[in-house]
Amino acid sequence: MSLPGPVQKLIKQWSKLPGVGEKTARRMVFYLLRQEPQQIREFGEAVISLTENIRHCSLCGAITDIDPCQICTDPLRNQKLLCVVENEEDCVAMEQAGIFNGIYHVIGGRLSPLDDEEIPQESLERLRERVERGGVEEIILATAPRIEGDLTAYAVQEALSGVPVKVSRLSYGLPVGGSIGFADRVTLHMAMEARKEMTHTGENF
């Protein structure tokens, strides 16, 4: 049986999502077809609004619908603590865990030579400029506990070379090879509380 063009097109698009195969995508599409037209329209409008209303905060790089974002402009947040994360999902995980009351900087990538991935240079420059403006006393590197996370942490530290600020990194509690975005609240809390100050050795640079 040949599926109608619009159905095939939506299945193809859904199959591109992480962890979604063709069979799962097909089930999702047929589920939508069983819903009321209004619900389907609302679903479509929600997807479209991602491109129309969501942007990256000009200060921290997190996703937001207002610029600067609510975290950056919240007077109750500790502006002296700045947590550096690899991506927006890590930022959300930290917030949902409720263990951090400072501000963030999303670098938007990681350093992984094997995967030919690099940290956007403009993000590192923006981070340095934020710190040089003053007010930040400690930078907490919340990078993943794996080789790529180590390389990313040292790259960020190198980008801050010469800037008088304390640099620490999340410590034990996070499983090696794991991800910040999938860690539970207790694990993140342990890693945050046991963070260790980093000392730059100049190795690999």
C-alpha positions as CSV (number, residue, x, y, z in Angstrom):
1,M,0.0,0.0,0.0
2,S,1.4,3.4,-1.0
3,L,0.9,6.1,1.6
4,P,-0.3,9.6,0.6
5,G,2.5,12.1,-0.1
6,P,1.8,14.3,3.0
7,V,2.0,11.2,5.3
8,Q,5.2,10.0,3.7
9,K,6.7,13.4,4.0
10,L,5.9,13.7,7.7
11,I,7.2,10.2,8.4
12,K,10.4,11.1,6.7
13,Q,10.8,14.3,8.7
14,W,10.0,12.6,12.0
15,S,12.5,9.8,11.3
16,K,15.3,12.4,11.3
17,L,14.7,13.1,15.0
18,P,17.2,11.4,17.5
19,G,16.1,8.0,18.6
20,V,13.1,7.9,16.2
21,G,13.1,5.2,13.6
22,E,10.8,4.9,10.6
23,K,8.3,2.6,12.5
24,T,8.1,4.9,15.5
25,A,7.6,7.9,13.1
26,R,4.9,6.0,11.3
27,R,3.0,5.3,14.6
28,M,3.3,9.0,15.6
29,V,1.8,10.1,12.2
30,F,-1.1,7.7,12.4
31,Y,-1.7,8.8,16.0
32,L,-2.0,12.3,14.8
33,L,-4.4,11.3,12.0
34,R,-6.8,9.9,14.6
35,Q,-6.9,13.2,16.5
36,E,-9.3,16.1,15.9
37,P,-8.2,18.6,13.3
38,Q,-7.9,21.4,15.9
39,Q,-5.4,19.4,17.9
40,I,-3.3,18.7,14.8
41,R,-3.3,22.4,14.0
42,E,-2.2,23.3,17.5
43,F,0.6,20.7,17.3
44,G,1.7,22.2,14.0
45,E,1.6,25.8,15.4
46,A,3.7,24.7,18.4
47,V,6.4,23.4,16.0
48,I,6.3,26.5,13.8
49,S,6.6,28.7,16.9
50,L,10.1,27.2,17.6
51,T,11.4,29.1,14.6
52,E,9.3,32.3,15.1
53,N,9.5,32.8,18.9
54,I,12.6,30.9,20.2
55,R,16.1,32.4,20.0
56,H,19.4,32.3,21.9
57,C,20.0,34.6,24.7
58,S,22.5,37.3,23.6
59,L,24.3,37.0,27.0
60,C,24.4,33.3,27.9
61,G,23.4,31.5,24.7
62,A,20.5,29.5,26.3
63,I,17.2,29.2,24.4
64,T,14.6,31.8,25.3
65,D,11.6,33.7,24.1
66,I,12.8,37.0,25.5
67,D,16.3,38.5,25.2
68,P,18.1,38.6,27.6
69,C,16.6,35.5,29.2
70,Q,14.9,35.4,32.5
71,I,17.9,33.8,34.3
72,C,20.3,36.5,33.1
73,T,18.0,39.3,34.2
74,D,16.9,37.7,37.5
75,P,18.1,39.9,40.4
76,L,17.9,37.0,42.8
77,R,20.4,34.9,40.9
78,N,24.0,34.9,42.1
79,Q,25.9,36.9,39.4
80,K,29.2,35.9,40.9
81,L,28.8,32.3,39.9
82,L,28.9,31.4,36.2
83,C,28.3,27.8,35.1
84,V,29.6,26.8,31.7
85,V,27.7,24.0,29.9
86,E,28.1,22.4,26.5
87,N,24.6,22.8,25.3
88,E,21.1,24.1,26.1
89,E,19.9,20.7,27.3
90,D,22.6,20.7,30.0
91,C,21.4,24.1,31.1
92,V,17.8,22.8,31.5
93,A,19.0,19.7,33.4
94,M,20.9,21.9,35.9
95,E,17.9,24.1,36.4
96,Q,15.4,21.3,36.8
97,A,17.8,19.8,39.4
98,G,17.5,23.0,41.4
99,I,21.1,22.9,42.6
100,F,22.5,26.1,41.1
101,N,21.4,29.7,41.6
102,G,24.0,31.4,39.5
103,I,24.1,32.3,35.9
104,Y,25.0,30.3,32.8
105,H,27.1,30.4,29.6
106,V,26.2,27.9,26.9
107,I,29.3,27.4,24.7
108,G,27.2,25.5,22.1
109,G,29.6,22.7,21.3
110,R,32.4,20.5,22.6
111,L,36.0,19.8,21.6
112,S,36.2,16.4,20.0
113,P,39.0,15.9,17.4
114,L,37.9,12.4,16.5
115,D,34.4,13.7,15.6
116,D,35.9,16.8,14.0
117,E,33.9,19.0,16.4
118,E,35.1,22.3,17.8
119,I,33.8,24.9,20.2
120,P,32.5,28.0,18.4
121,Q,35.3,30.6,18.8
122,E,32.7,33.4,19.2
123,S,31.2,31.7,22.2
124,L,34.6,31.5,23.9
125,E,35.3,35.1,23.1
126,R,31.9,36.2,24.5
127,L,32.6,34.2,27.7
128,R,35.9,35.9,28.2
129,E,34.3,39.3,27.6
130,R,31.6,38.6,30.2
131,V,34.2,37.7,32.8
132,E,36.5,40.7,31.9
133,R,33.5,43.1,32.5
134,G,33.7,42.1,36.2
135,G,31.4,40.6,38.7
136,V,32.1,36.9,38.1
137,E,34.2,35.4,40.9
138,E,34.0,31.7,40.0
139,I,33.4,29.8,36.8
140,I,32.1,26.3,37.2
141,L,32.8,24.0,34.2
142,A,29.9,21.6,33.9
143,T,31.3,19.5,31.0
144,A,30.6,15.8,30.5
145,P,32.8,13.3,32.5
146,R,34.4,11.8,29.4
147,I,37.5,12.6,27.2
148,E,35.6,15.1,25.1
149,G,34.4,16.8,28.3
150,D,38.0,17.0,29.6
151,L,39.2,18.5,26.3
152,T,36.4,21.0,26.3
153,A,37.0,22.0,29.9
154,Y,40.7,22.6,29.2
155,A,39.9,24.6,26.1
156,V,37.6,26.9,28.0
157,Q,40.2,27.3,30.7
158,E,42.8,28.2,28.0
159,A,40.4,30.7,26.6
160,L,40.3,32.4,30.0
161,S,44.0,32.4,30.4
162,G,45.2,35.6,32.1
163,V,41.7,36.5,33.5
164,P,41.7,36.7,37.3
165,V,38.9,34.4,38.0
166,K,38.6,31.1,39.9
167,V,37.9,28.1,37.6
168,S,36.4,24.9,39.0
169,R,34.9,21.8,37.5
170,L,32.1,19.4,38.6
171,S,33.6,16.5,40.6
172,Y,32.6,13.0,41.6
173,G,29.0,11.8,41.4
174,L,28.9,11.9,37.6
175,P,29.5,8.5,35.9
176,V,32.5,8.5,33.5
177,G,31.2,8.6,30.0
178,G,27.9,9.9,31.1
179,S,26.0,13.1,30.2
180,I,25.0,16.2,32.2
181,G,21.6,16.2,30.5
182,F,20.7,12.7,31.7
183,A,22.1,12.9,35.3
184,D,19.6,12.9,38.2
185,R,19.2,15.7,40.8
186,V,21.2,13.9,43.5
187,T,24.1,13.1,41.2
188,L,24.3,16.7,40.0
189,H,24.1,18.0,43.5
190,M,27.0,15.8,44.6
191,A,29.0,16.9,41.6
192,M,28.3,20.5,42.2
193,E,29.1,20.5,45.9
194,A,32.3,18.6,45.3
195,R,33.6,20.7,42.4
196,K,37.4,21.2,42.4
197,E,39.4,24.2,41.3
198,M,41.3,23.6,38.1
199,T,45.0,24.5,37.7
200,H,46.2,25.2,34.2
201,T,49.3,23.1,33.4
202,G,49.6,24.2,29.7
203,E,49.5,20.5,28.6
204,N,48.1,19.8,25.1
205,F,48.2,23.5,24.2
